[in-house]
Amino acid sequence: MKITVINGTSKKGVTYRLKETFLEAFRETAEITEFYLPKDGPGFCVGCTACFRNNAAQCKDAAKVQAIEKALLEADLLVFTSPAYVFHTTGAMKAMLDHFGYRWMPHRPAPEMFGKRAVIITQALGAGEKSTAKDIRDSLSWWGITYIRTCSFKLLGEIEWDKLPAKKRASMEKRLRACAGKFASIDYTKPARTGVVAKAKFYAVRMLQTSLGKDNPEYTDFKYWKEQGWIGAGRPWKRA
């Protein structure tokens, strides 16, 4: 089993401790690859549109983006973590997700994503942990992932792990271990089911791509959809 972890911050604080607790169930059996942002991630997207119009390899940060993408595509389980920064995910996480805009369903989604499973771990001092998770979830769902679970926490009074009340720490760890137990019990030889919402998005985009292709058969996204067989009877959630 392979797990890819995207850490929204390099700080080894509360979010790090929560993530480490979740991974306890997999340390001895899984191959775990981690990226710590911003160190291991791309810089800010400058809107050059090279990934949309031509080839993602032309991005100024292509080396880092492609390394992350390779790990994401090869993994059985994806783990995203982020503390809440002003009610949203960290700037480093947002910068990374921006670089994968070309992988959103209206453009060139990777077929492997439709069978992935993912967990999002977030925390906030008082509020914002849910909106932080939503920032990440929005991208994952538009990549085609249906099986997404969130573990979000309110710290309520302290931002340092060792200063949190022991009862609070124990409660968070209990929830994470329960969540990890559910993921550990999954048979990863079978892809996750693609839900109705993801399929509805796919069919809506398919209609759009078909229309755009009639006007311009050389349109980059249309050519990709056609090559994948999705303009015809092929579907990314159907495996041979």
C-alpha positions as CSV (number, residue, x, y, z in Angstrom):
1,M,0.0,0.0,0.0
2,K,1.2,3.5,-0.8
3,I,0.2,6.7,1.0
4,T,1.1,10.2,-0.2
5,V,0.8,13.0,2.4
6,I,0.7,16.7,1.5
7,N,1.5,18.8,4.6
8,G,0.2,22.4,4.3
9,T,3.0,23.6,6.6
10,S,6.5,22.6,7.4
11,K,5.9,23.5,11.1
12,K,5.8,20.5,13.4
13,G,3.0,21.7,15.6
14,V,-0.5,20.6,16.3
15,T,-1.4,19.7,12.7
16,Y,1.8,17.6,12.5
17,R,1.0,15.7,15.7
18,L,-2.5,15.0,14.4
19,K,-1.2,13.7,11.2
20,E,1.4,11.5,12.9
21,T,-1.4,10.0,15.1
22,F,-3.4,9.1,12.0
23,L,-0.4,7.5,10.3
24,E,0.4,5.3,13.3
25,A,-1.9,2.6,11.8
26,F,0.1,2.5,8.6
27,R,3.8,2.9,9.5
28,E,4.6,-0.8,9.5
29,T,2.7,-1.8,6.4
30,A,2.6,1.2,4.0
31,E,5.1,3.0,1.9
32,I,4.6,6.6,2.9
33,T,5.7,9.6,0.8
34,E,5.5,13.1,2.3
35,F,5.7,16.6,1.0
36,Y,6.1,19.5,3.3
37,L,4.9,22.9,1.9
38,P,6.2,25.3,1.0
39,K,9.7,23.6,1.0
40,D,8.7,20.7,-1.3
41,G,6.0,22.6,-3.3
42,P,5.8,24.9,-6.2
43,G,5.8,28.7,-5.9
44,F,2.8,30.8,-6.7
45,C,1.0,30.3,-10.0
46,V,1.7,33.3,-12.2
47,G,-1.2,32.6,-14.5
48,C,0.9,31.9,-17.6
49,T,-1.8,29.3,-18.7
50,A,0.8,27.1,-20.2
51,C,-0.7,24.0,-18.4
52,F,-4.1,24.8,-19.8
53,R,-3.3,25.8,-23.3
54,N,-0.3,23.7,-24.1
55,N,1.6,21.4,-21.8
56,A,2.0,21.3,-18.0
57,A,5.7,20.6,-18.5
58,Q,6.1,24.2,-19.6
59,C,5.1,25.5,-16.1
60,K,8.0,27.3,-14.3
61,D,7.5,25.0,-11.4
62,A,7.0,21.8,-13.5
63,A,9.7,19.8,-11.7
64,K,8.0,20.1,-8.3
65,V,4.5,19.9,-9.6
66,Q,5.3,16.7,-11.5
67,A,7.0,15.1,-8.6
68,I,3.9,15.7,-6.4
69,E,1.6,14.5,-9.2
70,K,3.5,11.3,-9.7
71,A,3.2,10.5,-6.0
72,L,-0.5,11.4,-5.9
73,L,-1.2,9.1,-8.9
74,E,0.7,6.2,-7.6
75,A,-0.8,6.3,-4.1
76,D,-3.7,4.3,-2.8
77,L,-4.5,6.8,-0.1
78,L,-4.0,10.6,-0.1
79,V,-3.7,12.6,3.1
80,F,-3.9,16.4,3.1
81,T,-3.2,18.4,6.3
82,S,-3.5,22.1,7.0
83,P,-4.1,24.4,10.0
84,A,-6.6,27.2,9.4
85,Y,-5.0,30.5,8.3
86,V,-7.7,33.2,8.5
87,F,-10.5,30.6,8.0
88,H,-8.7,29.0,5.0
89,T,-6.0,26.6,4.1
90,T,-2.3,27.8,4.1
91,G,-1.0,29.9,1.3
92,A,1.4,27.2,0.4
93,M,-1.4,24.6,0.1
94,K,-3.4,27.0,-2.0
95,A,-0.4,27.7,-4.3
96,M,0.1,23.9,-4.8
97,L,-3.6,23.3,-5.6
98,D,-3.6,26.2,-8.0
99,H,-1.0,24.4,-10.1
100,F,-3.4,21.5,-10.5
101,G,-6.2,23.6,-12.0
102,Y,-5.5,21.9,-15.3
103,R,-6.4,18.6,-13.7
104,W,-9.9,19.8,-12.8
105,M,-12.7,17.9,-14.6
106,P,-13.5,20.7,-17.1
107,H,-9.9,20.4,-18.4
108,R,-7.8,17.2,-18.2
109,P,-8.5,15.1,-15.2
110,A,-6.3,12.1,-14.5
111,P,-8.4,8.9,-14.8
112,E,-6.6,7.4,-11.8
113,M,-8.1,10.1,-9.5
114,F,-11.6,8.7,-9.9
115,G,-10.7,5.6,-7.9
116,K,-8.7,7.3,-5.1
117,R,-9.5,7.7,-1.4
118,A,-8.5,10.7,0.6
119,V,-8.5,12.1,4.1
120,I,-8.2,15.8,5.1
121,I,-6.9,16.7,8.5
122,T,-7.4,20.3,9.7
123,Q,-7.4,22.3,12.9
124,A,-8.2,25.8,14.1
125,L,-7.9,27.8,17.3
126,G,-11.6,28.6,17.4
127,A,-13.1,28.4,14.0
128,G,-12.2,27.9,10.3
129,E,-11.3,24.2,10.4
130,K,-14.3,23.3,8.3
131,S,-13.7,26.0,5.7
132,T,-10.1,25.0,5.5
133,A,-11.1,21.4,4.8
134,K,-13.5,22.7,2.1
135,D,-10.7,24.6,0.3
136,I,-8.9,21.3,-0.1
137,R,-12.0,19.2,-0.7
138,D,-13.1,21.4,-3.6
139,S,-10.0,20.6,-5.6
140,L,-10.1,16.9,-4.7
141,S,-13.7,16.5,-5.8
142,W,-13.1,18.3,-9.1
143,W,-10.1,16.0,-9.7
144,G,-12.7,13.2,-9.7
145,I,-12.3,11.9,-6.1
146,T,-15.5,10.8,-4.4
147,Y,-14.3,9.0,-1.3
148,I,-13.1,12.0,0.8
149,R,-13.3,12.0,4.6
150,T,-12.4,15.0,6.9
151,C,-11.1,15.1,10.5
152,S,-11.4,18.6,11.7
153,F,-10.7,19.9,15.2
154,K,-11.2,23.1,17.3
155,L,-8.3,23.7,19.8
156,L,-10.3,26.3,21.8
157,G,-7.7,28.2,23.8
158,E,-4.2,27.0,23.0
159,I,-2.1,26.5,19.8
160,E,0.8,24.4,21.2
161,W,0.3,20.7,21.5
162,D,2.1,20.2,24.8
163,K,0.0,23.0,26.4
164,L,-3.3,21.5,25.4
165,P,-5.3,19.8,28.2
166,A,-4.4,16.1,28.3
167,K,-8.1,15.3,27.9
168,K,-8.3,17.4,24.8
169,R,-5.3,15.7,23.2
170,A,-6.6,12.3,24.1
171,S,-10.0,13.0,22.5
172,M,-8.4,14.2,19.3
173,E,-6.1,11.2,19.1
174,K,-9.0,8.8,19.8
175,R,-10.9,10.3,16.8
176,L,-7.9,10.1,14.5
177,R,-7.1,6.5,15.4
178,A,-10.7,5.5,14.8
179,C,-10.6,7.2,11.4
180,A,-7.3,5.6,10.6
181,G,-8.7,2.2,11.6
182,K,-11.5,2.6,9.0
183,F,-9.0,3.5,6.3
184,A,-6.7,0.6,7.3
185,S,-9.5,-1.9,6.9
186,I,-10.2,-1.0,3.3
187,D,-9.3,-3.4,0.4
188,Y,-7.1,-1.1,-1.7
189,T,-7.0,-3.6,-4.6
190,K,-10.4,-2.3,-5.4
191,P,-10.9,1.4,-6.5
192,A,-13.3,3.6,-4.6
193,R,-16.7,4.0,-6.1
194,T,-17.4,7.1,-8.2
195,G,-20.4,8.9,-6.8
196,V,-23.4,10.4,-8.5
197,V,-22.2,14.0,-8.1
198,A,-18.8,13.3,-9.7
199,K,-20.5,11.5,-12.6
200,A,-22.9,14.4,-13.1
201,K,-20.0,16.8,-13.3
202,F,-18.3,14.4,-15.8
203,Y,-21.3,14.2,-18.1
204,A,-21.9,18.0,-18.0
205,V,-18.2,18.6,-18.9
206,R,-18.5,15.9,-21.6
207,M,-21.3,17.9,-23.2
208,L,-19.1,21.0,-23.0
209,Q,-16.1,19.3,-24.5
210,T,-18.1,17.8,-27.3
211,S,-19.4,21.2,-28.2
212,L,-16.0,22.9,-28.0
213,G,-14.5,20.1,-30.1
214,K,-17.0,20.7,-32.9
215,D,-15.8,24.4,-33.1
216,N,-12.1,23.6,-32.7
217,P,-11.0,19.9,-33.0
218,E,-7.5,21.0,-32.0
219,Y,-8.6,22.4,-28.7
220,T,-6.2,21.0,-26.1
221,D,-8.8,19.7,-23.6
222,F,-11.0,18.3,-26.3
223,K,-8.1,16.3,-27.8
224,Y,-7.3,14.9,-24.3
225,W,-10.9,13.9,-23.7
226,K,-11.1,12.3,-27.1
227,E,-7.8,10.4,-26.6
228,Q,-9.1,9.1,-23.3
229,G,-12.2,7.8,-25.1
230,W,-14.5,9.9,-22.9
231,I,-16.2,11.6,-25.8
232,G,-17.3,8.1,-26.8
233,A,-18.3,5.3,-24.5
234,G,-15.2,5.3,-22.3
235,R,-15.5,6.4,-18.6
236,P,-12.7,7.1,-16.2
237,W,-14.3,5.0,-13.4
238,K,-14.6,1.9,-15.6
239,R,-11.5,-0.3,-15.4
240,A,-10.6,-2.9,-17.9
